[in-house]
Amino acid sequence: MIIKIKLILNQLLVSKKYLPKKYAYLFWGKKSCPFCRAFVPKLTEISQKRHIEIYYIDTTNTDTDPILKKMRKHFKVTGVPCLTKIKTYKSFKTLNRAKTSLSKFLTKQF
């Protein structure tokens, strides 16, 4: 299930510690992006089958939101759609669909 939540950004920014559960998954996107809309059904299907919670981060206001801008820079989100797997504030990976399938990325350990 994809949950739209901005609190995760504030939590990461303030605590910079281990996140809830084993990993946190952030899906960076925006409604106006056709690639994001095409990616969501597959992401939703796999995350529901595997009971993985994914946080949706709307990147529409990156230019005007300083927290969002800082988090995008920290997690090296250069474009959307983007999926980031986070173990800690400093330990994270970004899905490279050319090298790894979505299913493998969601289940593979660091």
KAPE-V907463 format. One record per residue. N is the residue number from 1. RES is the residue in one letter. PHI is phi as a letter, one per 30 degrees, with the letter a starting at -180 (NA if undefined). OMEGA is omega in radians with two decimals (none if undefined). NEAR is the number of other C-alpha atoms within 10 Angstrom. Layout:
n=N res=RES phi=PHI omega=OMEGA near=NEAR
n=N res=RES phi=PHI omega=OMEGA near=NEAR
This chain:
n=1 res=M phi=NA omega=3.14 near=17
n=2 res=I phi=c omega=-3.11 near=18
n=3 res=I phi=c omega=3.08 near=12
n=4 res=K phi=d omega=-3.09 near=14
n=5 res=I phi=a omega=3.11 near=13
n=6 res=K phi=c omega=-3.12 near=14
n=7 res=L phi=d omega=3.13 near=11
n=8 res=I phi=e omega=3.10 near=16
n=9 res=L phi=d omega=3.12 near=17
n=10 res=N phi=d omega=3.13 near=13
n=11 res=Q phi=d omega=3.12 near=12
n=12 res=L phi=d omega=-3.09 near=15
n=13 res=L phi=d omega=-3.08 near=16
n=14 res=V phi=d omega=-3.01 near=9
n=15 res=S phi=d omega=-3.08 near=11
n=16 res=K phi=h omega=-3.11 near=12
n=17 res=K phi=c omega=3.10 near=13
n=18 res=Y phi=e omega=-3.12 near=16
n=19 res=L phi=d omega=3.10 near=16
n=20 res=P phi=e omega=3.14 near=9
n=21 res=K phi=i omega=-3.08 near=8
n=22 res=K phi=d omega=3.13 near=10
n=23 res=Y phi=b omega=2.95 near=20
n=24 res=A phi=c omega=3.11 near=20
n=25 res=Y phi=c omega=3.11 near=20
n=26 res=L phi=c omega=3.04 near=24
n=27 res=F phi=c omega=-3.13 near=24
n=28 res=W phi=c omega=-3.14 near=21
n=29 res=G phi=a omega=3.03 near=23
n=30 res=K phi=a omega=-3.05 near=18
n=31 res=K phi=d omega=-3.09 near=11
n=32 res=S phi=d omega=-3.10 near=9
n=33 res=C phi=d omega=3.14 near=12
n=34 res=P phi=d omega=3.12 near=12
n=35 res=F phi=d omega=3.08 near=13
n=36 res=C phi=d omega=-3.14 near=17
n=37 res=R phi=d omega=3.11 near=14
n=38 res=A phi=d omega=-3.09 near=11
n=39 res=F phi=d omega=-3.03 near=14
n=40 res=V phi=e omega=-3.12 near=14
n=41 res=P phi=e omega=3.13 near=11
n=42 res=K phi=d omega=3.12 near=13
n=43 res=L phi=d omega=3.14 near=18
n=44 res=T phi=d omega=-3.13 near=16
n=45 res=E phi=e omega=-3.10 near=13
n=46 res=I phi=d omega=-3.11 near=15
n=47 res=S phi=d omega=3.10 near=19
n=48 res=Q phi=d omega=3.12 near=14
n=49 res=K phi=d omega=-3.07 near=9
n=50 res=R phi=c omega=3.13 near=13
n=51 res=H phi=h omega=3.14 near=10
n=52 res=I phi=c omega=3.12 near=17
n=53 res=E phi=d omega=-3.13 near=17
n=54 res=I phi=b omega=3.14 near=24
n=55 res=Y phi=c omega=3.14 near=22
n=56 res=Y phi=c omega=3.09 near=20
n=57 res=I phi=c omega=3.12 near=23
n=58 res=D phi=d omega=-3.06 near=17
n=59 res=T phi=c omega=-3.09 near=20
n=60 res=T phi=e omega=-3.05 near=15
n=61 res=N phi=c omega=-3.11 near=11
n=62 res=T phi=e omega=-3.09 near=14
n=63 res=D phi=d omega=-3.06 near=9
n=64 res=T phi=c omega=-3.11 near=9
n=65 res=D phi=c omega=-3.07 near=11
n=66 res=P phi=d omega=3.12 near=11
n=67 res=I phi=d omega=3.12 near=14
n=68 res=L phi=d omega=3.13 near=21
n=69 res=K phi=d omega=-3.14 near=15
n=70 res=K phi=d omega=-3.13 near=14
n=71 res=M phi=d omega=3.09 near=16
n=72 res=R phi=d omega=3.13 near=18
n=73 res=K phi=d omega=-3.12 near=11
n=74 res=H phi=d omega=-3.10 near=12
n=75 res=F phi=d omega=3.05 near=18
n=76 res=K phi=h omega=3.10 near=13
n=77 res=V phi=d omega=-3.08 near=17
n=78 res=T phi=c omega=-3.14 near=10
n=79 res=G phi=a omega=3.13 near=10
n=80 res=V phi=b omega=0.02 near=16
n=81 res=P phi=d omega=3.13 near=20
n=82 res=C phi=b omega=3.10 near=19
n=83 res=L phi=b omega=-3.11 near=25
n=84 res=T phi=c omega=3.06 near=23
n=85 res=K phi=c omega=-3.04 near=21
n=86 res=I phi=c omega=3.04 near=20
n=87 res=K phi=c omega=3.03 near=20
n=88 res=T phi=b omega=-3.13 near=17
n=89 res=Y phi=e omega=-3.09 near=15
n=90 res=K phi=c omega=-3.11 near=12
n=91 res=S phi=c omega=-3.10 near=11
n=92 res=F phi=a omega=3.09 near=15
n=93 res=K phi=b omega=3.10 near=16
n=94 res=T phi=c omega=3.14 near=16
n=95 res=L phi=d omega=2.99 near=17
n=96 res=N phi=c omega=-3.03 near=13
n=97 res=R phi=d omega=3.09 near=11
n=98 res=A phi=d omega=-3.08 near=6
n=99 res=K phi=c omega=-3.03 near=8
n=100 res=T phi=b omega=3.08 near=12
n=101 res=S phi=d omega=3.12 near=11
n=102 res=L phi=e omega=-3.12 near=18
n=103 res=S phi=d omega=-3.14 near=14
n=104 res=K phi=d omega=-3.14 near=10
n=105 res=F phi=d omega=-3.11 near=19
n=106 res=L phi=d omega=-3.08 near=21
n=107 res=T phi=c omega=-3.10 near=11
n=108 res=K phi=d omega=3.09 near=9
n=109 res=Q phi=d omega=3.09 near=10
n=110 res=F phi=d omega=none near=11
